[in-house]
Each structure stands twice: as structure tokens, then as C-alpha cells.
Amino acid sequence: MYYNLIASAEESTVLAQYVREERASYGSYQTEAALERALIHLLEGEGYAYLPIHDEAELIANLRTQLSALNDYDFTDTEWERFFKTSIAPASDGIAPKTRRIQTDYIQNLKRDDGTTKNIRLIDKEHVHNNHLQVINQYAVEGGANASNRLITDLMDFGRTFLARHTLLALLTRYCIFTTEEVLVRPYQIAATERILSRIKISSNYKTWGRIEGGGYIWHTTGSGKTLTSFKTAQLASVMPEIDKVLFVVDRKDLDYQTMKEYDRFEKGAANSIILRTVRTRASSA
């Protein structure tokens, strides 16, 4: 038996048990329909629910059902129409504003028919296992990469990695950076960040602060996005209960300015700069 991680939190871990199937040889022919069925079967094993949805109206109706269940609230028809058009999919919004809403503004204000208001969660970021993932037919996806930044060209491997429930939820809730370029953190940067955060938790649990086994390092080459990795790591670490303050040390004044500029681009006012200067004094005799 094999196990896939579905969701994890401080108080619980959810695993999916599966039996590994032998792959067909690359020389054998597989129809598109067969490949589609195999991918759906794989995702169902990852905790997805299959839905026979065929048009936008059914998709929107399903979204209403899921948000009602997540928030334990039944929308009236007028409430849902108003909420959908103003808080979920305004006509002027493209994919970037909608993704930003999931990332940073995932609690939206619903104006009820009686004039009162209610907070509606678009996603549960505090308890990720409360979110349900679903799969439907005939939606195309582009290839991705793995933690080593190697392109994933096999569709089933892509499903096991990028579309794994915990991976997809992490991308939506933790690893989108909204600059003018709408940055999505790269797979190897996510892997580096997750390793650092994991080491922090392990060091805290086993009381190895300040010792070699409690530390570590991440090696990024020039141009690979070290500043973005450090920013996202610092941002996520700063909200961990084990962390009081995150310090980012640089060894050159120009690098300090460059880093502050980049951090400010990722999130306005995210960091403060303190420049330490070595002052040399010469003792004199009276």
C-alpha cells in the first residue's frame, strides 16, 4: 500500500491510501478518452470528487452549493446573484484579480436581503481539510515542474504532483505574490520554503535551537529568485507561533537597498532596514 498526503495541520494529518498501478509501456497506444478516465481516477484517489458538469451555469450552481456548505449558510437567489457579481466574479475582473481574492481577500462581505451582513469564506485557509476539490471533464492544463525544476511531461505525473490536493491548496493560499507581474512562486522555491518551515517546526519540537542539527541552508544560483524565496519564507515564518521576529542578513549596503526594494514590491511595508556600521576607534593616552 502507498499513501498520499491530502492535508496537514498542527492538530491532524489526512492521508489517502492507494495501490500503485503498473504503467502502460510508452509504446502502447492510449486513446484520449482512456487517458482522461485514468487521470480522473487518479484525482479521485487524491480526494477529488468527480462532477458531470457541462456548462457555465452548472459550474456556478455547484460553486453556490459548495460555498453554502463551507459557510453553513443558504443563499437566497437574490443574495447569491448579488454576491457572485460583486464579490466573486465582477465583470471587469480577469484571472489575476480573482486569484488575488482567493489569496488575500478570501473572506467577503455578503449583504443579506434583510439588510444585515455576513462574512462568507471563499476558502478555509485555517483548516485546509475543510475545502473540497472537484474534477470535471474537458478542461486543459499546461505542464508544470517538480521540486527539482524539471519539466513534468507525463500527464499522470503532473496529476500526482501539481494537482495533488495539498499542493494545489498551497499554491492558491500561500504561494501567489501579486506584484505588477502577478508572480507565482516556482516549484523549487516552494520546495525550499517548505523545507525551511519544516526545519523550524522540527527545531522547535526537539529543542535544537542554536545547534547545527537545528539549522540548515538553501543553495540558490544567481538569477534563480533568492530574494523571492527569502521573502516568502520570511512572510510565512513570521506568522508561525514559534517565531517572534525574522531577520534577513545581507553583507553589502547595495544588496540591502536592492532587497528592501524587492520586498516592498512584493508587499508594501513588509520589512524594515537596519544598517549596522563598524566604527573603528583609536585609543589615545592622556
C-alpha positions as CSV (number, residue, x, y, z in Angstrom):
1,M,0.0,0.0,0.0
2,Y,1.0,3.6,-0.7
3,Y,-0.1,6.8,0.9
4,N,-0.6,10.4,-0.5
5,L,-0.8,13.4,1.8
6,I,-4.2,15.1,1.4
7,A,-4.0,17.8,4.0
8,S,-1.9,18.6,7.1
9,A,-2.4,20.9,10.1
10,E,-0.9,21.2,13.5
11,E,-3.6,19.0,15.0
12,S,-4.2,16.5,12.2
13,T,-2.9,14.8,9.1
14,V,-5.1,13.3,6.4
15,L,-3.7,10.6,4.1
16,A,-5.2,8.8,1.1
17,Q,-4.3,5.1,0.7
18,Y,-3.9,3.7,-2.8
19,V,-2.5,0.7,-4.7
20,R,0.2,1.7,-7.2
21,E,-0.8,0.6,-10.7
22,E,1.7,-0.5,-13.3
23,R,2.1,2.0,-16.1
24,A,1.4,1.0,-19.7
25,S,4.6,0.9,-21.8
26,Y,5.3,4.1,-23.8
27,G,5.0,2.0,-27.0
28,S,1.3,1.1,-26.3
29,Y,-1.5,3.3,-27.7
30,Q,-3.8,5.0,-25.3
31,T,-6.9,6.9,-26.5
32,E,-7.7,10.4,-25.3
33,A,-10.8,9.1,-23.6
34,A,-8.8,6.4,-21.8
35,L,-6.2,8.9,-20.6
36,E,-8.9,11.2,-19.4
37,R,-10.6,8.4,-17.4
38,A,-7.2,7.4,-15.9
39,L,-6.5,11.0,-14.8
40,I,-10.0,11.3,-13.2
41,H,-9.4,8.0,-11.4
42,L,-6.1,9.3,-10.2
43,L,-7.5,12.5,-8.9
44,E,-10.4,10.7,-7.2
45,G,-7.7,8.8,-5.3
46,E,-6.2,12.1,-4.3
47,G,-9.5,13.1,-2.6
48,Y,-11.2,14.9,-5.6
49,A,-14.9,14.4,-6.3
50,Y,-15.9,13.9,-9.9
51,L,-18.8,16.0,-11.2
52,P,-20.5,15.7,-14.6
53,I,-20.6,19.4,-15.3
54,H,-21.0,20.5,-18.9
55,D,-21.7,24.3,-18.9
56,E,-21.1,27.5,-17.0
57,A,-24.5,27.6,-15.4
58,E,-23.9,24.2,-13.8
59,L,-20.4,25.3,-12.7
60,I,-21.8,28.4,-11.0
61,A,-24.6,26.4,-9.4
62,N,-22.1,24.0,-8.0
63,L,-20.0,26.9,-6.6
64,R,-23.1,28.1,-4.8
65,T,-23.6,24.7,-3.3
66,Q,-20.0,24.4,-2.1
67,L,-19.9,27.9,-0.6
68,S,-23.2,27.2,1.2
69,A,-21.7,24.1,2.7
70,L,-18.4,25.7,3.7
71,N,-20.2,28.6,5.4
72,D,-23.2,26.7,6.7
73,Y,-25.5,29.3,5.1
74,D,-28.2,29.0,2.4
75,F,-28.1,31.9,0.0
76,T,-31.4,33.2,-1.4
77,D,-31.5,33.6,-5.2
78,T,-31.1,37.4,-5.0
79,E,-28.3,37.2,-2.4
80,W,-26.4,34.7,-4.5
81,E,-26.7,36.8,-7.7
82,R,-25.6,39.9,-5.9
83,F,-22.7,38.2,-4.1
84,F,-21.5,36.4,-7.3
85,K,-21.5,39.5,-9.4
86,T,-19.8,41.8,-6.8
87,S,-17.6,39.6,-4.7
88,I,-16.7,36.5,-6.8
89,A,-16.7,37.3,-10.5
90,P,-17.2,41.1,-11.2
91,A,-17.5,41.6,-15.0
92,S,-14.3,43.8,-15.1
93,D,-12.1,41.2,-13.3
94,G,-9.6,38.9,-15.1
95,I,-7.9,35.8,-13.7
96,A,-5.3,37.8,-11.7
97,P,-7.8,39.8,-9.5
98,K,-9.9,36.7,-8.9
99,T,-6.8,34.7,-7.9
100,R,-5.7,37.6,-5.6
101,R,-9.1,37.5,-4.0
102,I,-8.6,33.8,-3.1
103,Q,-5.1,34.6,-1.8
104,T,-5.7,37.8,0.3
105,D,-9.4,38.7,0.4
106,Y,-10.9,35.3,0.8
107,I,-13.4,36.5,3.4
108,Q,-16.0,38.6,1.6
109,N,-18.9,40.6,2.9
110,L,-22.4,39.4,2.0
111,K,-25.3,41.8,2.1
112,R,-28.4,39.8,3.1
113,D,-31.9,40.6,1.9
114,D,-32.8,41.8,5.3
115,G,-30.1,44.5,5.2
116,T,-27.7,42.7,7.6
117,T,-24.3,41.5,6.6
118,K,-22.4,38.2,7.0
119,N,-18.8,37.1,6.3
120,I,-18.5,34.5,3.6
121,R,-15.3,32.4,3.3
122,L,-14.3,31.6,-0.3
123,I,-11.8,29.1,1.1
124,D,-10.8,27.9,4.5
125,K,-7.1,28.7,5.0
126,E,-7.0,27.9,8.7
127,H,-8.4,24.3,8.3
128,V,-7.5,23.3,4.7
129,H,-9.1,19.9,5.0
130,N,-12.5,21.6,5.1
131,N,-12.0,22.5,1.5
132,H,-13.3,20.1,-1.2
133,L,-11.6,19.7,-4.6
134,Q,-13.6,18.5,-7.6
135,V,-12.7,17.4,-11.1
136,I,-14.7,17.8,-14.3
137,N,-14.0,16.8,-17.9
138,Q,-12.5,18.7,-20.8
139,Y,-10.5,21.4,-19.0
140,A,-7.0,21.8,-20.4
141,V,-3.9,22.4,-18.2
142,E,-0.4,23.4,-19.1
143,G,2.6,21.3,-17.9
144,G,4.4,22.2,-14.7
145,A,7.7,21.4,-13.0
146,N,8.7,19.4,-9.9
147,A,10.8,20.4,-6.9
148,S,14.0,20.0,-8.9
149,N,12.6,22.4,-11.5
150,R,12.5,19.6,-14.1
151,L,9.6,19.8,-16.5
152,I,6.8,17.2,-16.0
153,T,5.8,15.9,-19.4
154,D,3.8,12.9,-18.2
155,L,0.2,13.8,-17.6
156,M,-0.2,11.2,-14.8
157,D,3.0,12.5,-13.0
158,F,1.5,16.0,-13.4
159,G,-1.7,14.9,-11.7
160,R,0.3,13.2,-8.8
161,T,2.4,16.4,-8.2
162,F,0.8,19.7,-9.3
163,L,-2.8,18.5,-8.8
164,A,-2.2,16.8,-5.5
165,R,-4.7,18.3,-3.1
166,H,-2.2,19.8,-0.6
167,T,-0.1,21.2,-3.5
168,L,-2.9,22.9,-5.2
169,L,-4.3,24.4,-2.0
170,A,-0.8,25.6,-1.0
171,L,-0.4,27.4,-4.4
172,L,-3.8,29.1,-4.0
173,T,-3.4,30.1,-0.4
174,R,0.3,30.6,0.2
175,Y,2.4,30.9,-2.9
176,C,1.0,33.7,-5.1
177,I,2.8,37.0,-5.0
178,F,0.8,39.9,-6.5
179,T,3.3,42.4,-8.0
180,T,2.7,44.1,-11.3
181,E,3.9,40.9,-13.0
182,E,1.5,38.7,-10.9
183,V,4.2,36.3,-9.8
184,L,3.6,32.6,-9.0
185,V,6.4,31.1,-6.9
186,R,8.3,28.5,-8.8
187,P,8.3,24.8,-7.7
188,Y,11.8,24.7,-6.5
189,Q,11.2,27.9,-4.5
190,I,8.2,26.3,-2.9
191,A,10.2,23.2,-2.1
192,A,12.9,25.3,-0.5
193,T,10.4,27.4,1.6
194,E,8.6,24.3,2.8
195,R,11.9,22.7,3.8
196,I,12.9,25.7,5.9
197,L,9.5,26.0,7.6
198,S,9.6,22.2,8.3
199,R,13.1,22.6,9.9
200,I,11.8,25.5,12.1
201,K,9.0,23.2,13.4
202,I,11.3,20.3,14.0
203,S,13.9,22.5,15.7
204,S,11.1,23.9,17.9
205,N,9.7,20.5,18.8
206,Y,13.0,18.9,19.6
207,K,14.6,22.0,21.2
208,T,17.6,22.2,18.9
209,W,17.6,25.9,18.5
210,G,21.2,27.3,18.1
211,R,22.7,23.9,17.3
212,I,23.9,22.6,14.0
213,E,21.2,20.0,13.7
214,G,18.6,22.7,14.2
215,G,19.8,24.8,11.2
216,G,20.5,24.3,7.5
217,Y,21.0,26.2,4.3
218,I,19.3,26.6,0.9
219,W,21.6,26.9,-2.2
220,H,20.1,29.1,-5.0
221,T,22.2,30.0,-8.0
222,T,22.4,33.6,-9.5
223,G,19.1,34.6,-11.1
224,S,17.1,31.8,-9.6
225,G,14.9,34.0,-7.3
226,K,16.7,34.0,-4.0
227,T,15.1,37.2,-2.9
228,L,11.6,36.0,-3.6
229,T,12.3,32.7,-1.8
230,S,13.6,34.6,1.2
231,F,10.6,36.9,1.2
232,K,8.0,34.2,1.0
233,T,9.9,32.2,3.7
234,A,10.1,35.2,6.0
235,Q,6.4,36.0,5.4
236,L,5.2,32.5,6.3
237,A,7.6,32.0,9.1
238,S,6.6,35.4,10.7
239,V,3.1,34.0,11.5
240,M,4.3,30.7,13.0
241,P,3.8,30.5,16.8
242,E,7.4,29.5,17.2
243,I,8.7,32.8,15.6
244,D,8.8,36.2,17.2
245,K,10.8,38.0,14.5
246,V,12.5,37.2,11.2
247,L,15.9,38.7,10.4
248,F,17.4,38.8,6.9
249,V,21.1,39.5,6.9
250,V,23.0,40.8,3.9
251,D,26.7,41.7,3.6
252,R,26.6,44.7,1.3
253,K,24.8,48.1,1.5
254,D,23.8,48.0,-2.1
255,L,22.3,44.5,-1.6
256,D,20.4,45.9,1.4
257,Y,18.8,48.5,-0.8
258,Q,18.0,46.0,-3.6
259,T,16.4,43.6,-1.2
260,M,14.3,46.2,0.5
261,K,13.1,47.4,-2.9
262,E,12.1,43.9,-3.9
263,Y,10.4,43.2,-0.6
264,D,8.5,46.4,-0.9
265,R,7.4,45.4,-4.4
266,F,6.2,42.0,-3.1
267,E,4.3,43.6,-0.2
268,K,4.3,47.3,0.7
269,G,6.0,48.0,4.1
270,A,6.8,44.3,4.6
271,A,10.3,44.9,6.0
272,N,12.4,47.4,7.9
273,S,16.1,48.0,7.1
274,I,18.7,48.4,9.8
275,I,22.2,49.1,8.5
276,L,25.0,48.2,11.0
277,R,28.2,50.0,10.5
278,T,31.6,49.1,12.1
279,V,33.1,52.1,13.8
280,R,36.8,52.0,14.4
281,T,38.3,53.9,17.3
282,R,41.9,54.5,18.3
283,A,42.8,54.8,21.9
284,S,44.9,57.8,22.9
285,S,46.9,58.3,26.1
286,A,46.5,61.4,28.2
